[in-house]
């Protein structure tokens, strides 16, 4: 009991061995295969509904009410005690442009051009990229590279801006919403299983560990029928 009293509920005592971040995708319904037929809305509507549900917290009005505008390109370092509530930077879904679900409420699924969101896992105190924004790229993980001909990234050039870091923990960073990178697969081979690997790139990032498919990268399959 005495030893427990020495622990802080806000930050871990030891953070010298924190691993680089893992990543996750949305939508995530039944595993890491996103399969649908463009001509059958019932096959892609669940993905669309999942995207809208996930992005509800990123609505522009919600972000404007809860969070503040920050200075891009630099870490948002906040002082004060560990128990002091920290401010969070706005991440509006409109930043995702063609993958925001605003202009195209089907996120491209109705056209066979699906949007997939990539999110870095939260690590208290972590400053990714050592001062340079971490970027994302995607490629065919195994097979014919020509099956993936075009991917657009949002926002900007597909980077996680430094202003969203560091993260101070759920007890004090209560309104924190993780930054996202949207990947818009605008030209993927139809009627084929296309295994795709999307990776983080930046200083201190590990994305080639064979024993962990989520550390710094993620592998999923697209199967788009006509």
N, C-alpha and C positions, 0 to 999 in steps of 0.2 A: 504493500500500500504506500509506504514511504517513497519507494522508487517511482511509482506511478505519479506521485505528486510532483516529481521533478520534470515530467513530460509536458510539453506545450500542446494544447489542442489545435493550435494554429499552424505550426510548421514542424516537420520532422526534425529531430535532434541531429541526426546524421544524414547528410546529403552528398557525401563525397563519392558515393558509388551509384548515383542515379544514372540509369541507362538513358541513352538517346531515345527520343520519342518513337513510339509506334504510331500507326495510323489506322483509320477506319473509314468506311465509305457509307454513304446514304444514297439511295435507299438500300436498306438491308432487310430482306423479308425471309427468304428460305435459303440461307447459305449464300455463297459467293458466285452464283450463276444468275445472271439477269437475262431471262428468256421471255420473248413475247413475239406476237405476230402483229404487224402494223394494221392489217385489215380486220383484226379481232380486238376491239377496244377492251373487252373483258380480260384480256391477257396482260394489258399494260396499265389499266386503270389503278390496280393496287399499288404499283410503283409511284404513280402520280399522286395518289392520296397520301402515301407515306412521305413524299417530298414536301407536300403542302403542310402536313402535320409537323414535320421537323423544322421547317422554316418559319413557323408561326412566331417563334420567339425572336426572329430576325426581321419581322415586319418593320418598316421604316418608322412608323409612329411609335411602336413599342420601344425601339432603340432610342429615339429622340427623347422620350419621356424618362427612360431609366438611366441612360448612359450619356457620356460627354463626348464632344469632338476632341480628338487628340492630334498631335503633331506627327505626321507620317515620317517614316525613315529613321526613327530613333526609339530606343527602349523607353517605356513609361515607368520610370523608377519612382516609387512612392515611399516616403519616410514615415516616421511615426512608430508607435508601438505595434507589436504583433496583433494586438486585439483591436486596433483602430480600423474601422471600415474603409476599404480601398475603393477608389473610383474605377469604373470600367469604361473602355473605349467603345464607341459605336461601331457595330458591324451591321450595316443595313443590307437587306436582301437585294436591294436594287443594284448593289455593287456587282452582283452576279450576272447582270445584264441578260443575255439570252437564256441563262439558266436560272433566272430569278423566279420564274413562274408568273410574272406580272403580265408581260405581253403575250407570252405563250403559256397558258395555264396547264398544258400537257408536258412541259419541259422537254419538248422535242420527241417524245415517245410516239405521238400520233404520226410522225413523219419518218420514223425509223432512225432518228438522230438523238439518242438519249443523252440526258445530262446526268452526271454522277458527281456527288460532292465528296471531297476528301477533307478529313479532319484529323489534326494532330492530337494525340493524347495529351492531357494536361499533366504537367510536372511542376510542382511548386518551386519557384525561384529560377526555373530554367530560362536561359537566354539563348534561343536557337540561332545558329549561324555565326556566332561570335562577331556580331556587328554587321553582318551582311544577310539580307533576307533569304530565307530558305525557299528554293523553287521546286517545282514539280514537273516531271516529264513522264510520258507514257509510251510504251512500245509493246509489240507482240512478245509475249513471254516465251513462247515456243511454237515454231511452225512458220508459216508463210508471212513474212513481214509486210507484204503488200496488202494483206487483209485489213490492216489499219492504215488508212491513207490520209486521214486528217483529224486533228483534235484541236479545238480551241479552248483556251484557258481563261478563266475570270476569277478575281478581278485582275486587270492589267495583264501582265505577262505570266500569271500563275504563280505568285509568290505570297508568302505569309509575312505581312508587314511587321516590322519590329515593334510598332507601338502597342501591339497586343500582348507584349511580354515585358517583365515576367508576370506569371500568375501567382497570386498570393494565397490561394486556398479557398475552399467553399465557405468557411466561416466568416471571412472578412471580405472576400471578393464576390459578394453575393449576387451581383447583377452581371457577372462576367459571362460573355457569350464567346465561345471559341471561334476564331477566324476560320474561314473556309476557303478552299480553292475548288471552283467548279470546272469539271472537265466535260466538254461538249463534243461527243463523238459524232462528227458530222458526216463521216464517210467510212463506214465499216462494211466489210464483206457480208452480204446477206446470205441467209440459209446455210450458215457455217458456225461451228463453235470456234470462237476467237478468244484464246487466253491472253489476257492483258496484264501487264505489270506496270503500276504507277509508283514512282519512287520520289522520295525527298532528296534534294541535293543541297549540300552546304557544309561548312566547316563543322566538324564534330559529329556529323550524321553518319550512321552506319546503315547501309541499305543492301548489303550483299551477304548477310549471314544466312546460310542455307538452313540452319535449324530453326529459324524464326521468320516466318513469311509476313509478319506484321511489323517487324522492327525496321522503320525507315522506308517501308514499301508495303504494297498490298497487291495480291494477285486475285483476279476475278475473271469470269468468263462472260462474254456477250454472245447471245444467240438471238439474232434478229431475223424473223421470218417476214415475208412480204404479205 
